[in-house]
Amino acid sequence: MVERGVRRAGLPVAHSAGFSPHPKISYSGGAPTGAASEAEFLEISLTARLDPGTVRVRLDAVLPDGIDVIEVADLAVAQAPRLEASEWEVVLPGVTPEAATKAVEAFLAAAHAEVERLTSNGVRRLDTRAGVVTLELDRRATAEGQQECAILRMVVRHLSPAVRPEDILAAFRAMSGLEPSSPAVVTRLAQGPLGTDIAADGRNEARITAEAPRPDGRDAAQGQVMATCLDAEGASMASTAPVSAYEQLPRGAERPDAADCAREPDGRDRPDARDRATEQRAS
């Protein structure tokens, strides 16, 4: 969808080389499949310098409703945000707040909570407890009378391999037997640098801090933040940027003047096949 939006907006996006060039668009800490998100970051390499405000307006105008470009920054002059952790909201249908509270307490009390994940390289084990900074039950569901729907809020570090909310739910299942009646609804609310606040009772509370104020008073949790990166090499070649993939193919040397004559690498004339056959018979 973003690639289509870039084309519709007419942005001079840089492409990779080769026979199948792709637009240079990278996603930092992309949300896992099946998860919603209100705070995504991506970088777009351009072959010409454009005003960030112009890029935001043009790209936001062609994207579908619900995908909003909140802010655009030129990474050639601005520092990229540090994405150290994400804040997640997890809705557990069919789970009572009491059962969710017991599962959260058991998880936080454990020193380790290892789960297995099937990857392309085989089964890997990861410690989900090491990635969780904070985990608590959102009391709004109880206050609104939704006794059969628990909502969790968690801050998870960006580790390698990444700890996903589904991995934490797998640990709940193994440790407490917690199982939602239908698939959990997972939404990323924010991502950014990880900081700590000192609460009134002296406890440290993790928080996701913002690098800079967002336009119109909005923060990263209210939509999608997109950053553009000026490709230095592409900028220097902007005046000669290829208009199609075929322009990136190597060009051969011009054909010699004589139709029946080829050239050696050092420029000497090479006899044609008929002359070579004559020489072989003579020898």
ZIJOKA-V666831 format. One record per residue. N is the residue number from 1. SS is DSSP state (H for helix, E for strand, C for the rest). PSI is psi in whole degrees, 0 to 359 (* if undefined). D_CENTER is the distance of its C-alpha to the mean C-alpha in Angstrom with 2 decimals. Layout:
n={N,N}
ss={SS,SS}
psi={PSI,PSI}
d_center={D_CENTER,D_CENTER}
This chain:
n={1,2,3,4,5,6,7,8,9,10,11,12,13,14,15,16,17,18,19,20,21,22,23,24,25,26,27,28,29,30,31,32,33,34,35,36,37,38,39,40,41,42,43,44,45,46,47,48,49,50,51,52,53,54,55,56,57,58,59,60,61,62,63,64,65,66,67,68,69,70,71,72,73,74,75,76,77,78,79,80,81,82,83,84,85,86,87,88,89,90,91,92,93,94,95,96,97,98,99,100,101,102,103,104,105,106,107,108,109,110,111,112,113,114,115,116,117,118,119,120,121,122,123,124,125,126,127,128,129,130,131,132,133,134,135,136,137,138,139,140,141,142,143,144,145,146,147,148,149,150,151,152,153,154,155,156,157,158,159,160,161,162,163,164,165,166,167,168,169,170,171,172,173,174,175,176,177,178,179,180,181,182,183,184,185,186,187,188,189,190,191,192,193,194,195,196,197,198,199,200,201,202,203,204,205,206,207,208,209,210,211,212,213,214,215,216,217,218,219,220,221,222,223,224,225,226,227,228,229,230,231,232,233,234,235,236,237,238,239,240,241,242,243,244,245,246,247,248,249,250,251,252,253,254,255,256,257,258,259,260,261,262,263,264,265,266,267,268,269,270,271,272,273,274,275,276,277,278,279,280,281,282,283}
ss={C,H,H,H,H,H,H,H,H,C,C,C,E,C,E,C,C,C,C,C,C,C,E,C,E,E,E,E,C,C,C,C,C,C,C,E,E,C,C,C,E,E,E,E,E,E,C,C,C,C,C,H,H,H,H,H,H,H,H,H,H,H,C,C,C,C,C,C,E,C,C,C,C,E,C,C,C,C,C,C,C,C,C,C,E,E,E,E,E,E,E,E,E,C,C,C,H,H,H,H,H,H,H,H,H,H,H,H,H,C,C,C,C,E,E,E,E,E,E,C,C,E,E,E,E,E,E,H,H,H,H,E,E,E,E,E,E,E,C,H,H,H,H,C,C,C,C,C,E,E,E,E,E,E,E,E,E,C,C,C,C,C,C,C,H,H,H,H,H,H,H,H,H,H,H,H,C,C,C,C,C,C,C,C,E,E,E,E,E,E,E,E,E,E,E,E,E,E,C,C,C,C,C,E,E,E,E,E,E,C,C,C,C,C,H,H,H,C,C,H,H,H,C,E,C,C,E,E,E,E,C,H,H,H,H,H,C,H,H,H,C,C,C,C,H,H,H,H,C,C,C,C,C,C,C,C,C,C,C,C,C,E,E,C,C,C,C,C,E,E,C,C,H,H,H,H,H,H,H,H,H,H,C}
psi={320,319,319,320,320,319,317,327,350,30,140,70,141,151,153,161,170,186,342,74,141,148,140,88,122,144,121,115,49,147,146,160,134,357,140,165,143,11,82,143,141,157,135,121,128,156,0,148,127,155,129,323,322,318,318,315,315,319,321,331,334,352,153,162,137,343,100,134,109,317,146,135,146,111,355,337,349,154,138,143,147,114,93,338,163,146,128,147,128,117,126,95,141,10,126,153,326,315,322,322,316,320,320,316,319,322,315,333,341,143,326,150,85,140,164,140,133,119,178,339,13,191,130,146,136,150,105,331,327,335,345,123,308,150,124,164,129,118,359,324,318,319,328,6,14,77,339,25,111,145,127,145,132,148,122,132,154,100,175,114,155,140,118,158,326,330,321,321,326,323,321,317,319,326,322,358,23,125,114,154,338,165,139,148,112,131,128,126,328,158,149,197,147,124,177,143,146,115,174,329,8,356,151,130,125,148,156,115,155,145,324,156,145,156,145,23,8,154,182,338,354,6,197,129,127,133,144,146,125,120,115,318,320,327,321,339,18,325,338,27,138,145,347,171,331,335,345,353,144,146,137,173,156,153,138,164,318,127,331,23,134,171,138,163,330,5,353,150,140,132,150,182,325,317,321,319,322,318,321,318,323,325,*}
d_center={13.58,11.77,13.38,16.61,16.46,16.15,19.13,21.08,20.69,22.10,19.72,20.58,17.25,17.60,17.57,17.63,21.18,23.04,24.45,21.20,19.28,15.74,14.26,12.32,9.02,5.95,2.35,3.55,4.44,3.34,7.07,9.49,11.65,14.41,13.06,13.25,11.50,13.08,10.79,7.32,6.61,6.03,8.70,11.39,14.19,17.58,20.99,22.89,22.75,22.46,23.04,19.88,21.91,22.73,19.18,18.34,21.51,21.24,17.70,18.36,21.63,20.40,17.57,18.97,20.24,17.93,14.92,16.02,15.06,16.35,16.19,15.64,16.51,17.63,16.23,19.45,21.42,19.18,17.40,13.68,13.28,13.38,10.90,13.37,13.58,12.83,15.71,16.14,18.96,20.36,23.30,25.70,28.18,31.63,31.26,33.75,32.94,35.51,33.91,30.46,32.11,33.78,30.62,28.80,31.86,32.14,28.52,28.80,32.19,31.02,30.35,28.01,26.42,25.39,23.99,23.42,20.39,20.87,18.52,19.12,21.07,23.17,23.50,21.97,23.19,21.23,22.65,21.03,23.53,22.26,18.84,20.40,21.53,23.16,23.98,26.47,27.89,27.46,31.10,30.59,30.97,34.28,35.49,34.91,36.83,34.04,35.55,33.88,30.28,28.70,25.62,23.81,21.86,20.03,18.14,16.23,15.41,12.32,14.31,14.32,14.64,12.65,15.13,14.26,16.64,18.07,19.09,20.88,22.63,23.70,25.26,27.01,28.39,29.75,31.18,32.50,32.46,30.30,29.28,28.20,30.29,27.27,23.53,22.00,20.07,16.90,15.24,12.94,15.12,13.73,11.79,13.17,15.95,18.26,21.88,25.11,27.81,31.41,32.72,36.38,37.37,35.95,32.95,29.55,26.88,23.21,21.27,17.97,19.14,18.07,18.17,20.22,21.78,20.01,22.02,24.71,24.42,21.21,18.61,14.90,15.89,17.47,14.78,11.66,11.44,10.56,11.65,13.37,14.31,17.72,18.16,21.45,22.76,21.98,23.70,26.76,27.00,26.24,29.89,29.90,26.53,27.08,27.51,26.59,25.41,29.07,29.55,27.39,29.85,32.40,35.79,39.00,42.20,44.72,47.48,50.77,53.75,55.70,54.43,55.80,54.65,51.43,50.56,50.16,47.35,50.06,51.32,54.47,55.66,55.21,57.89,56.96,57.27,60.94,61.94,60.24,62.09,65.37,64.81,64.13,67.36,69.35,68.22}
